[in-house]
Amino acid sequence: MKHIFKIVAILVAISAIWVALLETSTVPRSCAWLLPIYLVVALGCYGLFMVGFGLMFFPTCPQEAVLLQQDIVEAKEFLGKKGVDVGSE
């Protein structure tokens, strides 16, 4: 619930800044109308960058790989006891 309030507060603050820019003459009106679109595009670029960065530096966890293999073996044994064909391995 705290995250919702934080997001709503940020959206209200951004909206207030945008309306203030529309009402004042600090930014040309033709540019101020496009600020929400620029914000969405900037957030999209940031999101793509973070996904790409996370994929480039994806951590390898050898301990977790061993645990996952053990879980797979246990699941195959369990399903084999129930009569489910899980493959040739």
Biopython code that builds the backbone (N, CA, C, O; Angstrom):
import numpy as np
from Bio.PDB.StructureBuilder import StructureBuilder

atoms = [
    (1, "MET", "N", (0.819, -1.185, 0.000)),
    (1, "MET", "CA", (0.000, 0.000, 0.000)),
    (1, "MET", "C", (0.869, 1.258, 0.000)),
    (1, "MET", "O", (0.487, 2.284, -0.563)),
    (2, "LYS", "N", (2.037, 1.172, 0.634)),
    (2, "LYS", "CA", (2.922, 2.332, 0.679)),
    (2, "LYS", "C", (3.394, 2.710, -0.723)),
    (2, "LYS", "O", (3.539, 3.892, -1.036)),
    (3, "HIS", "N", (3.633, 1.697, -1.571)),
    (3, "HIS", "CA", (4.106, 1.966, -2.923)),
    (3, "HIS", "C", (3.043, 2.695, -3.736)),
    (3, "HIS", "O", (3.367, 3.572, -4.538)),
    (4, "ILE", "N", (1.792, 2.343, -3.536)),
    (4, "ILE", "CA", (0.710, 3.007, -4.260)),
    (4, "ILE", "C", (0.676, 4.488, -3.903)),
    (4, "ILE", "O", (0.556, 5.344, -4.780)),
    (5, "PHE", "N", (0.784, 4.785, -2.606)),
    (5, "PHE", "CA", (0.777, 6.178, -2.177)),
    (5, "PHE", "C", (1.984, 6.931, -2.728)),
    (5, "PHE", "O", (1.877, 8.098, -3.105)),
    (6, "LYS", "N", (3.134, 6.258, -2.773)),
    (6, "LYS", "CA", (4.331, 6.905, -3.298)),
    (6, "LYS", "C", (4.165, 7.193, -4.788)),
    (6, "LYS", "O", (4.529, 8.272, -5.254)),
    (7, "ILE", "N", (3.623, 6.248, -5.528)),
    (7, "ILE", "CA", (3.417, 6.436, -6.959)),
    (7, "ILE", "C", (2.405, 7.548, -7.216)),
    (7, "ILE", "O", (2.609, 8.391, -8.089)),
    (8, "VAL", "N", (1.310, 7.546, -6.449)),
    (8, "VAL", "CA", (0.301, 8.592, -6.613)),
    (8, "VAL", "C", (0.887, 9.958, -6.275)),
    (8, "VAL", "O", (0.602, 10.937, -6.965)),
    (9, "ALA", "N", (1.694, 10.039, -5.235)),
    (9, "ALA", "CA", (2.316, 11.309, -4.857)),
    (9, "ALA", "C", (3.252, 11.804, -5.956)),
    (9, "ALA", "O", (3.280, 12.997, -6.258)),
    (10, "ILE", "N", (4.007, 10.904, -6.546)),
    (10, "ILE", "CA", (4.910, 11.283, -7.632)),
    (10, "ILE", "C", (4.115, 11.763, -8.842)),
    (10, "ILE", "O", (4.474, 12.760, -9.469)),
    (11, "LEU", "N", (3.031, 11.050, -9.172)),
    (11, "LEU", "CA", (2.199, 11.465, -10.298)),
    (11, "LEU", "C", (1.553, 12.824, -10.061)),
    (11, "LEU", "O", (1.454, 13.638, -10.979)),
    (12, "VAL", "N", (1.112, 13.069, -8.830)),
    (12, "VAL", "CA", (0.524, 14.374, -8.506)),
    (12, "VAL", "C", (1.581, 15.471, -8.616)),
    (12, "VAL", "O", (1.303, 16.548, -9.143)),
    (13, "ALA", "N", (2.777, 15.206, -8.127)),
    (13, "ALA", "CA", (3.847, 16.205, -8.213)),
    (13, "ALA", "C", (4.212, 16.501, -9.662)),
    (13, "ALA", "O", (4.394, 17.660, -10.035)),
    (14, "ILE", "N", (4.320, 15.461, -10.474)),
    (14, "ILE", "CA", (4.649, 15.661, -11.891)),
    (14, "ILE", "C", (3.529, 16.431, -12.585)),
    (14, "ILE", "O", (3.790, 17.323, -13.392)),
    (15, "SER", "N", (2.285, 16.083, -12.269)),
    (15, "SER", "CA", (1.150, 16.797, -12.868)),
    (15, "SER", "C", (1.135, 18.265, -12.452)),
    (15, "SER", "O", (0.848, 19.143, -13.266)),
    (16, "ALA", "N", (1.445, 18.529, -11.186)),
    (16, "ALA", "CA", (1.478, 19.921, -10.714)),
    (16, "ALA", "C", (2.574, 20.710, -11.424)),
    (16, "ALA", "O", (2.363, 21.860, -11.807)),
    (17, "ILE", "N", (3.728, 20.103, -11.600)),
    (17, "ILE", "CA", (4.815, 20.779, -12.312)),
    (17, "ILE", "C", (4.421, 21.035, -13.754)),
    (17, "ILE", "O", (4.708, 22.100, -14.301)),
    (18, "TRP", "N", (3.762, 20.057, -14.376)),
    (18, "TRP", "CA", (3.354, 20.204, -15.766)),
    (18, "TRP", "C", (2.329, 21.327, -15.922)),
    (18, "TRP", "O", (2.435, 22.144, -16.836)),
    (19, "VAL", "N", (1.346, 21.366, -15.038)),
    (19, "VAL", "CA", (0.335, 22.425, -15.092)),
    (19, "VAL", "C", (0.983, 23.784, -14.843)),
    (19, "VAL", "O", (0.633, 24.771, -15.491)),
    (20, "ALA", "N", (1.919, 23.833, -13.911)),
    (20, "ALA", "CA", (2.615, 25.096, -13.639)),
    (20, "ALA", "C", (3.399, 25.553, -14.866)),
    (20, "ALA", "O", (3.425, 26.745, -15.171)),
    (21, "LEU", "N", (4.031, 24.630, -15.565)),
    (21, "LEU", "CA", (4.757, 24.992, -16.780)),
    (21, "LEU", "C", (3.816, 25.454, -17.880)),
    (21, "LEU", "O", (4.165, 26.327, -18.675)),
    (22, "LEU", "N", (2.624, 24.871, -17.930)),
    (22, "LEU", "CA", (1.639, 25.309, -18.923)),
    (22, "LEU", "C", (1.139, 26.717, -18.619)),
    (22, "LEU", "O", (0.903, 27.503, -19.537)),
    (23, "GLU", "N", (0.977, 27.039, -17.345)),
    (23, "GLU", "CA", (0.425, 28.329, -16.946)),
    (23, "GLU", "C", (1.444, 29.458, -17.015)),
    (23, "GLU", "O", (1.086, 30.603, -17.291)),
    (24, "THR", "N", (2.694, 29.146, -16.770)),
    (24, "THR", "CA", (3.726, 30.186, -16.811)),
    (24, "THR", "C", (4.345, 30.226, -18.203)),
    (24, "THR", "O", (4.055, 29.381, -19.050)),
    (25, "SER", "N", (5.174, 31.189, -18.419)),
    (25, "SER", "CA", (5.796, 31.318, -19.733)),
    (25, "SER", "C", (7.270, 30.918, -19.710)),
    (25, "SER", "O", (8.041, 31.362, -20.561)),
    (26, "THR", "N", (7.673, 30.080, -18.741)),
    (26, "THR", "CA", (9.079, 29.672, -18.675)),
    (26, "THR", "C", (9.428, 28.716, -19.805)),
    (26, "THR", "O", (10.554, 28.721, -20.303)),
    (27, "VAL", "N", (8.479, 27.910, -20.203)),
    (27, "VAL", "CA", (8.680, 26.966, -21.303)),
    (27, "VAL", "C", (7.632, 27.293, -22.359)),
    (27, "VAL", "O", (6.473, 27.526, -22.018)),
    (28, "PRO", "N", (8.013, 27.316, -23.624)),
    (28, "PRO", "CA", (7.010, 27.584, -24.663)),
    (28, "PRO", "C", (5.848, 26.587, -24.570)),
    (28, "PRO", "O", (6.055, 25.403, -24.303)),
    (29, "ARG", "N", (4.647, 27.071, -24.789)),
    (29, "ARG", "CA", (3.446, 26.249, -24.642)),
    (29, "ARG", "C", (3.474, 25.037, -25.575)),
    (29, "ARG", "O", (2.985, 23.968, -25.211)),
    (30, "SER", "N", (4.034, 25.192, -26.758)),
    (30, "SER", "CA", (4.087, 24.066, -27.696)),
    (30, "SER", "C", (4.987, 22.941, -27.168)),
    (30, "SER", "O", (4.734, 21.768, -27.442)),
    (31, "CYS", "N", (6.015, 23.285, -26.428)),
    (31, "CYS", "CA", (6.898, 22.269, -25.836)),
    (31, "CYS", "C", (6.291, 21.686, -24.562)),
    (31, "CYS", "O", (6.445, 20.495, -24.289)),
    (32, "ALA", "N", (5.610, 22.508, -23.793)),
    (32, "ALA", "CA", (5.051, 22.046, -22.522)),
    (32, "ALA", "C", (3.976, 20.992, -22.734)),
    (32, "ALA", "O", (3.814, 20.099, -21.902)),
    (33, "TRP", "N", (3.236, 21.081, -23.839)),
    (33, "TRP", "CA", (2.202, 20.073, -24.098)),
    (33, "TRP", "C", (2.812, 18.703, -24.355)),
    (33, "TRP", "O", (2.175, 17.679, -24.105)),
    (34, "LEU", "N", (4.033, 18.680, -24.850)),
    (34, "LEU", "CA", (4.674, 17.413, -25.192)),
    (34, "LEU", "C", (5.440, 16.784, -24.029)),
    (34, "LEU", "O", (5.923, 15.660, -24.156)),
    (35, "LEU", "N", (5.561, 17.477, -22.908)),
    (35, "LEU", "CA", (6.350, 16.957, -21.782)),
    (35, "LEU", "C", (5.870, 15.592, -21.281)),
    (35, "LEU", "O", (6.720, 14.753, -20.982)),
    (36, "PRO", "N", (4.562, 15.311, -21.169)),
    (36, "PRO", "CA", (4.158, 13.963, -20.737)),
    (36, "PRO", "C", (4.613, 12.865, -21.700)),
    (36, "PRO", "O", (4.966, 11.765, -21.275)),
    (37, "ILE", "N", (4.601, 13.169, -22.988)),
    (37, "ILE", "CA", (5.064, 12.183, -23.967)),
    (37, "ILE", "C", (6.564, 11.961, -23.804)),
    (37, "ILE", "O", (7.038, 10.826, -23.844)),
    (38, "TYR", "N", (7.306, 13.046, -23.623)),
    (38, "TYR", "CA", (8.742, 12.918, -23.384)),
    (38, "TYR", "C", (9.022, 12.103, -22.121)),
    (38, "TYR", "O", (9.952, 11.297, -22.092)),
    (39, "LEU", "N", (8.227, 12.313, -21.094)),
    (39, "LEU", "CA", (8.401, 11.571, -19.844)),
    (39, "LEU", "C", (8.162, 10.075, -20.054)),
    (39, "LEU", "O", (8.926, 9.249, -19.555)),
    (40, "VAL", "N", (7.123, 9.732, -20.777)),
    (40, "VAL", "CA", (6.834, 8.312, -21.038)),
    (40, "VAL", "C", (7.943, 7.684, -21.869)),
    (40, "VAL", "O", (8.364, 6.561, -21.594)),
    (41, "VAL", "N", (8.418, 8.397, -22.881)),
    (41, "VAL", "CA", (9.510, 7.879, -23.707)),
    (41, "VAL", "C", (10.784, 7.723, -22.878)),
    (41, "VAL", "O", (11.496, 6.728, -23.015)),
    (42, "ALA", "N", (11.071, 8.698, -22.023)),
    (42, "ALA", "CA", (12.264, 8.615, -21.175)),
    (42, "ALA", "C", (12.167, 7.441, -20.206)),
    (42, "ALA", "O", (13.151, 6.733, -19.990)),
    (43, "LEU", "N", (10.989, 7.230, -19.622)),
    (43, "LEU", "CA", (10.819, 6.087, -18.717)),
    (43, "LEU", "C", (10.954, 4.763, -19.457)),
    (43, "LEU", "O", (11.503, 3.803, -18.918)),
    (44, "GLY", "N", (10.454, 4.707, -20.692)),
    (44, "GLY", "CA", (10.608, 3.499, -21.502)),
    (44, "GLY", "C", (12.065, 3.219, -21.817)),
    (44, "GLY", "O", (12.512, 2.075, -21.735)),
    (45, "CYS", "N", (12.808, 4.255, -22.177)),
    (45, "CYS", "CA", (14.243, 4.089, -22.444)),
    (45, "CYS", "C", (14.987, 3.635, -21.194)),
    (45, "CYS", "O", (15.862, 2.772, -21.254)),
    (46, "TYR", "N", (14.623, 4.234, -20.057)),
    (46, "TYR", "CA", (15.255, 3.838, -18.802)),
    (46, "TYR", "C", (14.957, 2.370, -18.491)),
    (46, "TYR", "O", (15.845, 1.629, -18.069)),
    (47, "GLY", "N", (13.712, 1.955, -18.699)),
    (47, "GLY", "CA", (13.345, 0.567, -18.447)),
    (47, "GLY", "C", (14.095, -0.396, -19.350)),
    (47, "GLY", "O", (14.581, -1.430, -18.892)),
    (48, "LEU", "N", (14.193, -0.062, -20.639)),
    (48, "LEU", "CA", (14.944, -0.915, -21.558)),
    (48, "LEU", "C", (16.415, -0.974, -21.189)),
    (48, "LEU", "O", (17.038, -2.033, -21.270)),
    (49, "PHE", "N", (16.973, 0.163, -20.782)),
    (49, "PHE", "CA", (18.365, 0.176, -20.350)),
    (49, "PHE", "C", (18.577, -0.725, -19.140)),
    (49, "PHE", "O", (19.546, -1.482, -19.091)),
    (50, "MET", "N", (17.673, -0.647, -18.162)),
    (50, "MET", "CA", (17.831, -1.458, -16.957)),
    (50, "MET", "C", (17.699, -2.951, -17.268)),
    (50, "MET", "O", (18.421, -3.764, -16.691)),
    (51, "VAL", "N", (16.795, -3.318, -18.165)),
    (51, "VAL", "CA", (16.665, -4.722, -18.563)),
    (51, "VAL", "C", (17.937, -5.180, -19.276)),
    (51, "VAL", "O", (18.466, -6.251, -18.977)),
    (52, "GLY", "N", (18.425, -4.380, -20.209)),
    (52, "GLY", "CA", (19.652, -4.739, -20.923)),
    (52, "GLY", "C", (20.846, -4.833, -19.999)),
    (52, "GLY", "O", (21.665, -5.743, -20.125)),
    (53, "PHE", "N", (20.950, -3.896, -19.069)),
    (53, "PHE", "CA", (22.055, -3.923, -18.110)),
    (53, "PHE", "C", (21.971, -5.171, -17.228)),
    (53, "PHE", "O", (22.984, -5.811, -16.944)),
    (54, "GLY", "N", (20.759, -5.506, -16.802)),
    (54, "GLY", "CA", (20.578, -6.704, -15.986)),
    (54, "GLY", "C", (20.926, -7.973, -16.742)),
    (54, "GLY", "O", (21.462, -8.915, -16.158)),
    (55, "LEU", "N", (20.625, -8.011, -18.042)),
    (55, "LEU", "CA", (20.964, -9.184, -18.840)),
    (55, "LEU", "C", (22.453, -9.280, -19.114)),
    (55, "LEU", "O", (23.005, -10.379, -19.176)),
    (56, "MET", "N", (23.113, -8.128, -19.279)),
    (56, "MET", "CA", (24.559, -8.151, -19.532)),
    (56, "MET", "C", (25.327, -8.655, -18.315)),
    (56, "MET", "O", (26.321, -9.367, -18.459)),
    (57, "PHE", "N", (24.879, -8.295, -17.138)),
    (57, "PHE", "CA", (25.601, -8.650, -15.921)),
    (57, "PHE", "C", (24.797, -9.634, -15.073)),
    (57, "PHE", "O", (24.781, -9.547, -13.846)),
    (58, "PHE", "N", (24.128, -10.573, -15.754)),
    (58, "PHE", "CA", (23.327, -11.565, -15.051)),
    (58, "PHE", "C", (24.246, -12.459, -14.223)),
    (58, "PHE", "O", (25.183, -13.049, -14.761)),
    (59, "PRO", "N", (23.988, -12.562, -12.933)),
    (59, "PRO", "CA", (24.889, -13.350, -12.088)),
    (59, "PRO", "C", (24.683, -14.851, -12.299)),
    (59, "PRO", "O", (23.565, -15.323, -12.504)),
    (60, "THR", "N", (25.784, -15.574, -12.243)),
    (60, "THR", "CA", (25.680, -17.034, -12.286)),
    (60, "THR", "C", (25.762, -17.543, -10.857)),
    (60, "THR", "O", (26.574, -17.072, -10.062)),
    (61, "CYS", "N", (24.926, -18.491, -10.548)),
    (61, "CYS", "CA", (24.841, -19.020, -9.190)),
    (61, "CYS", "C", (25.029, -20.535, -9.246)),
    (61, "CYS", "O", (24.048, -21.265, -9.383)),
    (62, "PRO", "N", (26.258, -21.021, -9.145)),
    (62, "PRO", "CA", (26.488, -22.461, -9.251)),
    (62, "PRO", "C", (25.783, -23.257, -8.145)),
    (62, "PRO", "O", (25.339, -24.381, -8.380)),
    (63, "GLN", "N", (25.680, -22.683, -6.952)),
    (63, "GLN", "CA", (25.006, -23.396, -5.865)),
    (63, "GLN", "C", (23.525, -23.581, -6.189)),
    (63, "GLN", "O", (22.956, -24.645, -5.945)),
    (64, "GLU", "N", (22.919, -22.556, -6.731)),
    (64, "GLU", "CA", (21.501, -22.630, -7.091)),
    (64, "GLU", "C", (21.278, -23.602, -8.239)),
    (64, "GLU", "O", (20.236, -24.255, -8.302)),
    (65, "ALA", "N", (22.251, -23.705, -9.155)),
    (65, "ALA", "CA", (22.134, -24.650, -10.263)),
    (65, "ALA", "C", (22.123, -26.085, -9.740)),
    (65, "ALA", "O", (21.367, -26.924, -10.231)),
    (66, "VAL", "N", (22.962, -26.364, -8.744)),
    (66, "VAL", "CA", (22.992, -27.705, -8.153)),
    (66, "VAL", "C", (21.676, -28.010, -7.452)),
    (66, "VAL", "O", (21.139, -29.109, -7.586)),
    (67, "LEU", "N", (21.152, -27.032, -6.700)),
    (67, "LEU", "CA", (19.871, -27.225, -6.019)),
    (67, "LEU", "C", (18.735, -27.427, -7.017)),
    (67, "LEU", "O", (17.830, -28.227, -6.781)),
    (68, "LEU", "N", (18.784, -26.706, -8.123)),
    (68, "LEU", "CA", (17.751, -26.856, -9.147)),
    (68, "LEU", "C", (17.810, -28.242, -9.770)),
    (68, "LEU", "O", (16.771, -28.854, -10.019)),
    (69, "GLN", "N", (19.015, -28.741, -10.025)),
    (69, "GLN", "CA", (19.155, -30.091, -10.578)),
    (69, "GLN", "C", (18.617, -31.135, -9.605)),
    (69, "GLN", "O", (17.989, -32.105, -10.030)),
    (70, "GLN", "N", (18.851, -30.952, -8.311)),
    (70, "GLN", "CA", (18.315, -31.871, -7.308)),
    (70, "GLN", "C", (16.787, -31.821, -7.292)),
    (70, "GLN", "O", (16.131, -32.856, -7.177)),
    (71, "ASP", "N", (16.226, -30.631, -7.407)),
    (71, "ASP", "CA", (14.772, -30.500, -7.452)),
    (71, "ASP", "C", (14.191, -31.187, -8.678)),
    (71, "ASP", "O", (13.121, -31.791, -8.606)),
    (72, "ILE", "N", (14.890, -31.097, -9.798)),
    (72, "ILE", "CA", (14.423, -31.740, -11.023)),
    (72, "ILE", "C", (14.432, -33.251, -10.859)),
    (72, "ILE", "O", (13.487, -33.926, -11.267)),
    (73, "VAL", "N", (15.487, -33.784, -10.269)),
    (73, "VAL", "CA", (15.569, -35.222, -10.043)),
    (73, "VAL", "C", (14.445, -35.682, -9.109)),
    (73, "VAL", "O", (13.802, -36.700, -9.365)),
    (74, "GLU", "N", (14.211, -34.932, -8.030)),
    (74, "GLU", "CA", (13.134, -35.283, -7.095)),
    (74, "GLU", "C", (11.768, -35.232, -7.773)),
    (74, "GLU", "O", (10.920, -36.092, -7.533)),
    (75, "ALA", "N", (11.556, -34.227, -8.617)),
    (75, "ALA", "CA", (10.271, -34.106, -9.309)),
    (75, "ALA", "C", (10.070, -35.257, -10.287)),
    (75, "ALA", "O", (8.966, -35.789, -10.401)),
    (76, "LYS", "N", (11.128, -35.642, -10.994)),
    (76, "LYS", "CA", (11.011, -36.774, -11.920)),
    (76, "LYS", "C", (10.712, -38.065, -11.175)),
    (76, "LYS", "O", (9.902, -38.872, -11.631)),
    (77, "GLU", "N", (11.362, -38.270, -10.025)),
    (77, "GLU", "CA", (11.078, -39.468, -9.230)),
    (77, "GLU", "C", (9.636, -39.469, -8.737)),
    (77, "GLU", "O", (8.959, -40.495, -8.790)),
    (78, "PHE", "N", (9.174, -38.333, -8.262)),
    (78, "PHE", "CA", (7.808, -38.226, -7.758)),
    (78, "PHE", "C", (6.798, -38.496, -8.873)),
    (78, "PHE", "O", (5.847, -39.258, -8.696)),
    (79, "LEU", "N", (7.021, -37.861, -10.019)),
    (79, "LEU", "CA", (6.097, -38.070, -11.125)),
    (79, "LEU", "C", (6.185, -39.491, -11.674)),
    (79, "LEU", "O", (5.186, -40.053, -12.124)),
    (80, "GLY", "N", (7.388, -40.068, -11.633)),
    (80, "GLY", "CA", (7.532, -41.453, -12.063)),
    (80, "GLY", "C", (6.743, -42.412, -11.192)),
    (80, "GLY", "O", (6.167, -43.378, -11.691)),
    (81, "LYS", "N", (6.712, -42.147, -9.878)),
    (81, "LYS", "CA", (5.928, -42.979, -8.959)),
    (81, "LYS", "C", (4.428, -42.845, -9.227)),
    (81, "LYS", "O", (3.663, -43.781, -8.992)),
    (82, "LYS", "N", (4.017, -41.683, -9.717)),
    (82, "LYS", "CA", (2.595, -41.443, -10.012)),
    (82, "LYS", "C", (2.206, -41.976, -11.383)),
    (82, "LYS", "O", (1.032, -41.928, -11.750)),
    (83, "GLY", "N", (3.175, -42.485, -12.152)),
    (83, "GLY", "CA", (2.869, -43.046, -13.450)),
    (83, "GLY", "C", (2.963, -42.077, -14.614)),
    (83, "GLY", "O", (2.446, -42.353, -15.697)),
    (84, "VAL", "N", (3.609, -40.963, -14.405)),
    (84, "VAL", "CA", (3.764, -39.982, -15.474)),
    (84, "VAL", "C", (5.106, -40.201, -16.147)),
    (84, "VAL", "O", (6.136, -40.295, -15.479)),
    (85, "ASP", "N", (5.093, -40.284, -17.488)),
    (85, "ASP", "CA", (6.329, -40.446, -18.244)),
    (85, "ASP", "C", (6.988, -39.082, -18.386)),
    (85, "ASP", "O", (6.424, -38.178, -19.002)),
    (86, "VAL", "N", (8.190, -38.931, -17.812)),
    (86, "VAL", "CA", (8.862, -37.620, -17.809)),
    (86, "VAL", "C", (10.043, -37.566, -18.751)),
    (86, "VAL", "O", (10.775, -36.576, -18.735)),
    (87, "GLY", "N", (10.262, -38.552, -19.551)),
    (87, "GLY", "CA", (11.348, -38.510, -20.505)),
    (87, "GLY", "C", (12.319, -39.641, -20.296)),
    (87, "GLY", "O", (12.161, -40.461, -19.391)),
    (88, "SER", "N", (13.331, -39.678, -21.147)),
    (88, "SER", "CA", (14.278, -40.786, -21.131)),
    (88, "SER", "C", (15.412, -40.601, -20.143)),
    (88, "SER", "O", (16.122, -41.562, -19.845)),
    (89, "GLU", "N", (15.604, -39.414, -19.634)),
    (89, "GLU", "CA", (16.749, -39.177, -18.751)),
    (89, "GLU", "C", (16.505, -39.718, -17.393)),
    (89, "GLU", "O", (17.366, -39.606, -16.520)),
]
sb = StructureBuilder()
sb.init_structure("model")
sb.init_model(0)
sb.init_chain("A")
sb.init_seg("    ")
for serial, (resi, resn, name, xyz) in enumerate(atoms, 1):
    if name == "N":
        sb.init_residue(resn, " ", resi, " ")
    sb.init_atom(name, np.array(xyz, "f"), 0.0, 1.0, " ", f" {name:<3s}", serial, name[0])
structure = sb.get_structure()
